[in-house]
Amino acid sequence: MKPFVEARALHYAVRGVHIVADATLSLFPGRLVVIVGPNGAGKSTLLKLLSGELHASSGEVSCCGEPLRRIPAWLLARRRAVMAQATQLAFPFTVEEVVRIGLDTLGVDARGEAADEIIARALRRADISNLARRKYDTLSGGEQQRTHFARVLCQLAAGRRSESCQALFLDEPAASLDIRHQLTLMDAAREIADSGVAVLAILHDLNLAAAYADQLVVMRAGKLVASGDPAKVLAGGLLSEVFGVHLRLCAAPPKAAFILPHGHARRIAWSQPAQTALRRGPLDNLVCEQGSEPCATLLKNENASTSFSFWP
Ligand SMILES: Nc1ncnc2c1ncn2[C@@H]1O[C@H](COP(=O)(O)OP(=O)(O)OP(=O)(O)O)[C@@H](O)[C@H]1O
């Protein structure tokens, strides 16, 4: 399969400081790539280089085999949607108007029944239909984040009418979300990837990264220091070193589960078989068990057995 977006030997420097160095990465249709790494590692900068928002100091990014910088903005808007880490809005838009921007950027008819249906679907998928008429600047942080997710869903849906291959870039899309909306958003990202879109997400939550990524990329100081199957990347000692925290492996638990942090007590990330099982498993089956220790939430899936990583 050919990559949809391909970056080779990318460098990006500001005033002689290398923010991204020698980054080579391909995004394939149907695959969800997650980038993790400490603050300032260069993750957002790399996402901007791959999405065409920034141009590399050296190296090349191509999309469908064409150099990204040669693709006109109107066509790029149809081929890829970007949810930035933070978005400032200059006018007092309603939620629906912000989501409609996803259509306006494509230069397509943003009025009419078809457009309304795309917008309604995006609002529903991001669970903000009830907020459609609210002013964006009166929303909570998580509601604003879901509004921008709806906007990019809307842009992708409209762009799909003319472009069969697309990419979705998500920069910390779940940072302000509660656990249900984190899972809902990542489920949607997974579904979008499964529909043939190349998805790249930056996440700080290693649980989410482990649960949803097809490929996990670790960045440190501008460089890609690991890339591959999440279970392998998480199981090695690299993450302890990169994040400066102690990580040790635990024995397999009796049931596959996704355990969320309880205070600062523990963080657990699942290996690939459990991720697959979890994705397919029911999310309404909530129990609370982990030996004698309490844990905040545990999503149980009876069918899987697995090992997991444990941050005490
Ligand atoms: N235009 C710029 N001028 C100077 N420094 C910059 C510029 N853009 C980014 N940087 C620096 O480059 C580094 C990487 O920034 P980037 O936003 O890509 O990091 P990140 O990995 O996404 O971090 P975070 O997890 O905190 O969001 C940071 O130290 C940042 O301060």
The ligand as an SDF file (V2000), in Angstrom:
LIG
                    3D

 31 33  0  0  0  0  0  0  0  0999 V2000
    8.4390   29.4950   16.2450 N   0  0  0  0  0  0  0  0  0  0  0  0
    9.1950   29.0500   17.2500 C   0  0  0  0  0  0  0  0  0  0  0  0
   10.1970   29.7730   17.7610 N   0  0  0  0  0  0  0  0  0  0  0  0
   10.9670   29.3200   18.7670 C   0  0  0  0  0  0  0  0  0  0  0  0
   10.7780   28.1200   19.3660 N   0  0  0  0  0  0  0  0  0  0  0  0
    9.7870   27.3680   18.9200 C   0  0  0  0  0  0  0  0  0  0  0  0
    8.9300   27.7650   17.8370 C   0  0  0  0  0  0  0  0  0  0  0  0
    8.0210   26.7810   17.6270 N   0  0  0  0  0  0  0  0  0  0  0  0
    8.2940   25.8250   18.5310 C   0  0  0  0  0  0  0  0  0  0  0  0
    9.3330   26.1580   19.3010 N   0  0  0  0  0  0  0  0  0  0  0  0
    9.9340   25.3560   20.3750 C   0  0  0  0  0  0  0  0  0  0  0  0
   10.1640   24.0710   19.8540 O   0  0  0  0  0  0  0  0  0  0  0  0
    9.9180   23.0740   20.8260 C   0  0  0  0  0  0  0  0  0  0  0  0
    8.9160   22.0710   20.2870 C   0  0  0  0  0  0  0  0  0  0  0  0
    7.6190   22.6720   20.2610 O   0  0  0  0  0  0  0  0  0  0  0  0
    6.3200   21.8050   19.9830 P   0  0  0  0  0  0  0  0  0  0  0  0
    5.1370   22.7000   20.1640 O   0  0  0  0  0  0  0  0  0  0  0  0
    6.4700   21.1280   18.6690 O   0  0  0  0  0  0  0  0  0  0  0  0
    6.4300   20.7370   21.1670 O   0  0  0  0  0  0  0  0  0  0  0  0
    5.4120   19.5980   21.6220 P   0  0  0  0  0  0  0  0  0  0  0  0
    6.1630   18.3150   21.6340 O   0  0  0  0  0  0  0  0  0  0  0  0
    4.1810   19.6230   20.7990 O   0  0  0  0  0  0  0  0  0  0  0  0
    5.1350   20.0350   23.1170 O   0  0  0  0  0  0  0  0  0  0  0  0
    3.8080   19.9470   24.0640 P   0  0  0  0  0  0  0  0  0  0  0  0
    3.7010   18.5170   24.4980 O   0  0  0  0  0  0  0  0  0  0  0  0
    4.1930   20.8280   25.2090 O   0  0  0  0  0  0  0  0  0  0  0  0
    2.6290   20.4390   23.2990 O   0  0  0  0  0  0  0  0  0  0  0  0
    9.4780   23.8120   22.0770 C   0  0  0  0  0  0  0  0  0  0  0  0
   10.5660   23.9320   22.9520 O   0  0  0  0  0  0  0  0  0  0  0  0
    9.0140   25.1540   21.5620 C   0  0  0  0  0  0  0  0  0  0  0  0
    9.1930   26.1490   22.5390 O   0  0  0  0  0  0  0  0  0  0  0  0
  1  2  1  0
  2  3  1  0
  2  7  2  0
  3  4  2  0
  4  5  1  0
  5  6  2  0
  6  7  1  0
  6 10  1  0
  7  8  1  0
  8  9  2  0
  9 10  1  0
 10 11  1  0
 11 12  1  0
 11 30  1  0
 12 13  1  0
 13 14  1  0
 13 28  1  0
 14 15  1  0
 15 16  1  0
 16 17  2  0
 16 18  1  0
 16 19  1  0
 19 20  1  0
 20 21  2  0
 20 22  1  0
 20 23  1  0
 23 24  1  0
 24 25  2  0
 24 26  1  0
 24 27  1  0
 28 29  1  0
 28 30  1  0
 30 31  1  0
M  END
$$$$
